[in-house]
Amino acid sequence: MPSKSAAPRKRAGHMIFIAAVTLIYVFLMLPIVIVVMASVNSGSYLKFPPDGFSLRWYEAFFNNGPFIDAMLVSLRVAVISTVFATLIGTLAAVYYVKKARRAKAGLRLVLISPMLLPEILTAIALLLYYYAIGIGTRSLIGLQIGHVLVTMPYVFLNVTAALGNMNPSLEEAARSLGATQAVAFRRISLPLMKQGVVNGAMFAFIISFDTFSISLLLKGVNTMTLPIQLFEYLQWSFDPTAAAVSTISILVTMTVLLLTDRFVGLRAIRF
C-alpha cells in the first residue's frame, strides 16, 4: 500500500517538471521576442529594450530593393526545393519501406547523410564538385541542387515514419479484393502517408528558406538569398532594419506552420 507522502511527492515532481519545461520554452522563445521588440524600436540603432514604438524600419525594409529581391529569391528557391525534395524524398521512402531488402541500414544512412554532416562541409564538397564538372556558381542551378540535397532527408524521415506506422494488411486486403498494386497504393497508402508528406514538405520549405551555409558558398555573384543579404547588411549597418527583416522571416515560417496546421493538421509522428 503506497504511503501517504507518495501523492504529495508525485505532485511536487509534476510541478518541477512543468516548471523545467516552462523555463526551457522561455529560454528558447526569448531571443525571438527580443528580435520582434527590437524591430519596432523608434531609435536609430539596434538595441534592446527599445526606445519607443515605431514601424519605420518595416517601411525601410519594403523600400529596400536588395532586401526585396533577396526575399523573392529565397521564396523561389524554397518553393522549388520543396517540390523536388518532397518528390525525391517520398519516392525514396516508399522504396525503402516497401521494396528494399538488402543493406537497408546503409541505404538509410546514405539518404540522411546530408542531415548528419555539417552543412558547411556539404557546401564545400558541392562547390568543389561543381567546379570539377564545369557548373560553377554562374546560375541558380547549383544553389538549387544544394538546397534540395539538404532538405530531402527531412521528407524521407517523415514519410518513412508515416509508412512505418501504417498497417500493411490494409494494402494487402485491397490487393486480395482485386485492386492492382498501383490502385491499392493510390487509394490506401497515399492517403495514409499524406501527413508525413505534408510535414516533410513543411520542414523542407522552412529549412530551405532559412539556410545560410549552403547559400553562402553556392550562390552566384549577383544572387542573394535573404539570410545572406541580412548578413552582409549587418557588416555595414546596425539599425533595426535587420530586426525587421528577421521578424518578417519568422512570420513567413509561422505562416507556413499555421497553413499546414489549418489544412492538414500537425501531429507527432514516431521516427
Residue, then its C-alpha position, 0 to 999 in steps of 0.5 A: m500500500p503506497s504511503k501517504s507522502a507518495a501523492p504529495r511527492k508525485r505532485a511536487g515532481h509534476m510541478i518541477f517538471i512543468a516548471a523545467v519545461t516552462l523555463i526551457y520554452v522561455f529560454l528558447m522563445l526569448p531571443i525571438v521576442i527580443v528580435v520582434m521588440a527590437s524591430v519596432n524600436s523608434g531609435s536609430y540603432l539596434k538595441f534592446p529594450p527599445d526606445g519607443f514604438s515605431l514601424r519605420w524600419y518595416e517601411a525601410f525594409f519594403n523600400n529596400g530593393p536588395f532586401i526585396d529581391a533577396m526575399l523573392v529569391s529565397l521564396r523561389v528557391a524554397v518553393i522549388s526545393t520543396v517540390f523536388a525534395t518532397l518528390i525525391g524524398t517520398l519516392a525514396a521512402v516508399y522504396y525503402v519501406k516497401k521494396a528494399r531488402r538488402a543493406k537497408a541500414g546503409l541505404r538509410l544512412v546514405l539518404i540522411s547523410p546530408m542531415l548528419l554532416p555539417e552543412i558547411l562541409t556539404a557546401i564545400a564538397l558541392l562547390l568543389y564538385y561543381y567546379a570539377i564538372g564545369i557548373g560553377t556558381r554562374s546560375l541558380i542551378g547549383l544553389q538549387i541542387g544544394h538546397v534540395l540535397v539538404t532538405m530531402p532527408y527531412v521528407f524521407l524521415n517523415v514519410t518513412a515514419a508515416l509508412g512505418n506506422m501504417n498497417p500493411s494488411l490494409e494494402e494487402a486486403a485491397r490487393s486480395l479484393g482485386a485492386t492492382q498494386a498501383v490502385a491499392f497504393r493510390r487509394i490506401s497508402l497515399p492517403l495514409m502517408k499524406q501527413g508525413v508528406v505534408n510535414g516533410a514538405m513543411f520542414a523542407f520549405i522552412i529549412s530551405f528558406d532559412t539556410f545560410s551555409i549552403s547559400l553562402l558558398l553556392k550562390g552566384v555573384n549577383t544572387m542573394t538569398l535573404p539570410i545572406q543579404l541580412f548578413e552582409y547588411l549587418q557588416w555595414s549597418f546596425d539599425p533595426t532594419a535587420a530586426a525587421v527583416s528577421t521578424i518578417s522571416i519568422l512570420v513567413t515560417m509561422t505562416v507556413l506552420l499555421l497553413t499546414d496546421r489549418f489544412v492538414g493538421l500537425r501531429a507527432i509522428r514516431f521516427 
